[in-house]
């Protein structure tokens, strides 16, 4: 920005100098030439006043001193030099002056003024004054040099003033940019300082107010997360302990399956709360996780959990691997949460048999969840948070699943619209170990 301000100021100053200096240079040239001609004319008139009518009979003529660097001479009606200095034969300007009028012009590289000398209403001679054009040209060049120097000085002053103004304008903006960069790096305490420029101060105040509102919003969200974590974990832990105690003490064969299922549900709910809280703390950035669950075990647990629910709806659930090694380990809890959301989505909105298939992609495992239904919503809108409906399957669940996949360093996408197929990519190392292990 500083260079741009300096360039604009320098361009404006240069245009102003050119528009002023060029006419002024032409005016100086014209003035110096006109001044020299006036000097020659005054010298010629002074000489004409000293010429006596008797000079033709031999009376000596005393002409005044010649102009500096020039010549002054008296010519008779026959254009012959009678006194002073000048060209011996008279030139055309002398011939014109013998007609009775003063003549200005140039001849042989000189500025020339010829003034007629009259007596008894008759022209008896001509006084010719001349000076070299080079002398006037030299004065013109000196004046132009001074003018160029003044112009350069003016441009230098303009550059200095422009640099100072650019610094005054750019410094608050650079400071504001530094504060914005600090905010993007996580420092929410950064605030833009006031400056001497009202417009930039208005931007800074708006920035600070926005940052304050954002800080308050984030604080409310952090407090809500902490409160939800405390209020959910405590009763869940108590419920889990109570169910475990009930299983240890109750020998009734009719109640043990119910208590076991309630305990498993409580444990899954506990894992779900932990994953949601982890996602809220990750800020959408992939974090290293420990790979604790083998693919075979994950598929077995998934099938046990969801098989009965699909069977109640008269539908089938098939889980298996194609070419993926079943013993490779992955982060079980977050992957299980994503698969759970996709299976719940397929149960609520899909049709027919639901299949969970694992494929080996070399540096990643692909978990395909498909059913015999169709997805009518656009892929770009499918994972938008806050949209819901039976027709397009969109809602909070798919948005949460996508965020969980990103936190794993993977990706969740709609592979096909019909039959509906969602693919979760989980990265792994080349040696087959999970990338998070």
N, C-alpha and C positions, 0 to 999 in steps of 0.2 A: 504493500500500500504506500509505503514511504516513497519508493521510486516512482510510483504512478503520480503521486501528488507533485513531486519535483518536476516530472516531465510535463505535466499539465501547466504548472506555473511557468516553467521555462519556455514552453511553446507560446503561452499568452504574452510573456515579456518580449520574446523574439518577434512576434507579429507586431506588437506595439512599437518596438524599436524600428523595425523595417518601415512601417507606415509613417513614422515620424522622421526617420533619418534620411530616407530617399528624397522626399520633397525638400527637406532642409539642405541636403547636399546640392541639389540643383539650384536652390535659391542662393546659396553661398557662391557657387560658380558664377551665376548671372550677376550677382552683386559685385564681385571682385572685378569682373570684366567691365561692367558699367562704371565702377569707380575709377578704373585706370583710364577709360576713355574720357571721363570728366576731368581727370588730372591733365591729360594731354590737351583737352580743349581749353582749359584755363591757361596752360602755358602758351598755347598758340595765340589766344586773345591778348595775353600780356605782351607777347612779342609784336603783335599787330599794332598795339597802341604806341610802340616805340619807333615804328617805321615812319621816317619823314618823307614827304613827297619828293624831296630833292635827292633821294638816294640814287635815282636814275642818272644824275649828273655827276656822281662820284662822291656825294656826301656819305661819310661812313655811317653804318647802322650798328647800333649797340643792342643786340638781342639779349634777353634775360638768360639765365642759366638753363641748360637743357634739363628735362625731367630725369630723375635717377635712372641711369642705364639707358637713356634714350637720346634722341637727336632733335634739334630744332633748327630750321633753316628758312631763309627768305628767298622766294622765287619771283622773277619778273614776269611780265605778261607773255614772254616767249618761253616760259617754263625753264629758265636758266637759273642756277643757284647763284645768288648774289652775296649772301652772308650766311653764317652759321654752318651747320652740317646736314648732310642728307644726300640722296642720290643726285649725281650731276644732271642727268637729263630728267626732267619732270615726268612724273607718272600720270596716269589717267585721273587720279584723284585731284591732282593740281589743276588739270584741265577742267574738271567739273567745278572746282572752287572758283576758277576765273569767271564762271557764270554768275557769281555774286552771292552764293550761299555756302555756308560751312558744310563740310563733307566729312563723314566718319566711315571708316572701312579698314581693310587689311590689304597688305601687299608685301610679298617676299618674306613672310613669317613675322611681320610687324603689325602692331595696331597703329593706325594712322588717322590723324585729324588735320584737315586743311581748312584754314580760315582766311577768307579774302581780305585784302587791305584796300580801302576805298578812299578816294579823294575827289571832291567835286563831282559826286555821283558817278565816279568812274573807278573801275577796279584797276589799281596800279601794281598789284602784286599779291602774292599768297604766302602766308606763314604756315609751314608744315611741321607738325610735331609727331614723333613716332617713338615707340618703345617695343622691345621684343615680346612676342606672345609667350615665349618660354618663361619669362619672369612672372607673368601673371599665372601661368599654368603651375609654376612652382608654389606660388602662394595658395592656389586652389588645392594642390595636393597636401600642403601642410594643414590647411583648414580641414580637409577631409580626414587626414590622419588623426587630428584632435577629435573630430566627430566620431571616428571609429573607436578611439580610446574611451571616449565617454560612453558609447554604446556597450562596449565590452565591460566597462565598470558597472554600468546599469544591469547587464545580464548577470554579472558576478554577484551583485547585491541581491538580485532577484533569486538566484540560486540559494544564497545563504538564508534569505527570508523564507524561501519555500522549504528548505531542509528543516528549519526551525519549526515552521508550521506543520510540516509532515510529521515531525517528531511529537509535537503536541497532540496531533490528531491520532497518530498510530499508537502511541503509548497506552492510552486507555483501552483501545481495542485489543492490543496485544495482551494486556493484563486480563481483560475479559476472556480472551481465548485461553490463557493459561488456567484460569479458574474453571472454565468449561472442561478443559482437558483433565484437570484434577478431579472434577465431578465424575467424568467417565471412568476414571481409574478407581473410584470408590470413596473419595473424600467428600462427604456430604456437608462438611463444615466450611468448605471454601466459599467465600463471599467476595463479590466484585467491589473494589473500592471506588468512591466517588472521584470525579475528575472536574475539570473546569469547562467542559463542553456539555451543554444542557441535553442535547440529543443523545449523546452516548450515556450520560447519567440516567436518562429515562430507560434506555435499554438495560443498563446495569441494575436499576431498581426492579424492573420487570423480571430480570433473570434471578435476582435474589428472592423476590416474592415467590416465583415459581419453584425455586429450589427449597424454600421454606415449606411450601405446601407439599412438595414431594417428600421431604424429610419427615414431615408429620404423618403423611400417608404410610410411608414405610415403617415408621415407628408403631403406628396402629396395627399394621399387618404383622410385625414382629411380636407385638404384645399379644395379638390374637393367636398367633402360632404357639407362643409359649404357654398361653392360658389353655388353649385346646390340647396341647401336649400333656400338660399337668392334669387337666380335668378328665381326659380320656384314658391316659395310661393308668392312673390310680384305680378307677373302678374296674378296668379290664384286668389289671393284675390281681385285684381282690377276687373278681369273678373266676379267674383262672385258678387261683389257689383253692377257692371253695369247691370248684368242680373236681380238682385233683384230690382234695380231701374226701369228697363224696365217693369217688371211685375207689379210694383206698379202704373205706369203711363199709361201703354198701356191697353186700353179696347177692343182692336181688338180680337175677339174670335178665329180668325184664327192664330194669332201669339202667344197667351198665351200658348197653348200646346207645341209649339216649344221652347219658352223661358223656360218653366218649365223643359222640357227634357234637354235643354242645361245647366240649373242651376244644375239639379241633376247629370248630367255627370261631371260638374265642381267640385261639392262637392265630388263625388266619386274619381275623380282624386286627389283632395286635400287630402283625406284620404289615398289614395295609396302612395302619396309622403311622408306623415307622417309615414306610416308603414315601408316604405323602409328606411327612415332616422332612425327610432327607431331600426330597425334591424341592421343597420350599427353601431349604438352606443352600442348595447348590446353585440357585440363581440361573438355571438353564445351562450350566456349564458341566461338561463331562468330568466326573470325579473318579479316581481309582477305587475300585471295589474288589473285594476278595471273592474269587471264584470258588464256591463251596459245594455246588450241587452238580452231579453228573447229569448229562442229557437224558440218559435212560431213567434215572430216578425222577427227574422233573416231569417227564412224560407220564410215568406211572402215577405220580401224585396228582397230576392234572386229570388223568382219566378217572381215578378214583373219586375225585371231588366232583366232576361234572357228569359222569356217566349216569348217575341216578336222576339228576335233574333233566337231562335230555330224554331219558327213558320215560319219565313221567309225562312228557309231551309226545311220546310215541315216535321219537327220533333217535338216530344212532350217532355215536361219537367214536371216531377212529383216530388213534394216535400211533405214530410210528416214524421211523427214519428211513431215508432212501440210501444214500451213500455216506451219510455223516457217521463218524465214530460215536458210539453210544456212551463211551466212558469219558469223553472230554468234559471238563468242568466249566461251569458258567456261574455268574451271580444269580443264585436261585430265586431270591425274593423278588427283585425288580422284574426279572423275566416272567416269573409266575404271575405277577400283578398285571403285566401287559397281556399275557395270554388269557388271564381271567376276564379282563375287560373285553377282549376280542370275542371270547366264547359267549359271554353274556350278551354281547351285541348280536352275535349269530343266533342265539336262542330267542332273543326278543324280536328281531327283525328279519332273520333268515328263514330258509325252508330246507327240508330234506336232511340228508346226512351231513354232518359236520366233520371235517378232517383236519387234523393237526399233523403236519409233516415237517421234518427237519432235513435240510439239504446242506451239503458241505460245499462252500465256495472258496476254499483255500484259506483265505485270511479272515473269513467270517462264516458264521452259521446263519442260515436263512430258515426262520420258522414261518411256514405258510399255514394260515387259518382260513379255510374255505367252507362254503356251504352252497346249496343249490339255488339260492335266491339271487337277487340282482341289486346293484347299487345305482340309483338313478341320479343322485346328487353329483355335482362336479368335484373332481379330486381336489381342486384348490379350496373349495368351500367345505369339504367333508370334515376336516379337522379344526374348523373354526369353533372356538369355545362359545357356548351360549346358544348355538342352534340346536334344535331338537325336532324330532318327528319320525314317524314310522316309515315314511317313504324314502328318506335319504340317509337314515341311520346316523345323522350328525348329532352331536351333543357334547356334554362335558366329558363323558367317558373316553371317546376317541381322542379328544384334545389332551386329556391326562395321560393316556397311553403313549401318545406321541412325545410328550415332555419326558416321560420316564425313559423312553427309548433314547432320546437325545442325551439324558443324563448318564446313560450307559456308554455313550460314544457311538451308538448305533443309529438306526433310522427305521421308522415305521411308515409304510406307504400302501396305497391301494394298487395291487398288482393287476387285477382285472375287475371289471364291473359286472360281468356275467360269465360264468358263475362268480359270485362275490368272493374275492380272494385278497386277504391282507397279508403282507410280508413284513416280518420283523427281522432286521439284520443285527446280529450280535458279533462284534469283532473278536477274533482269536489270533494267537501267535502262530507262526509258521510251524512250530513243533507240536501243535495241537492243543497246547495249554491255553486257557482263556486269557484274553488280553488284559484282564483286570486282576489276574492272580499275582 
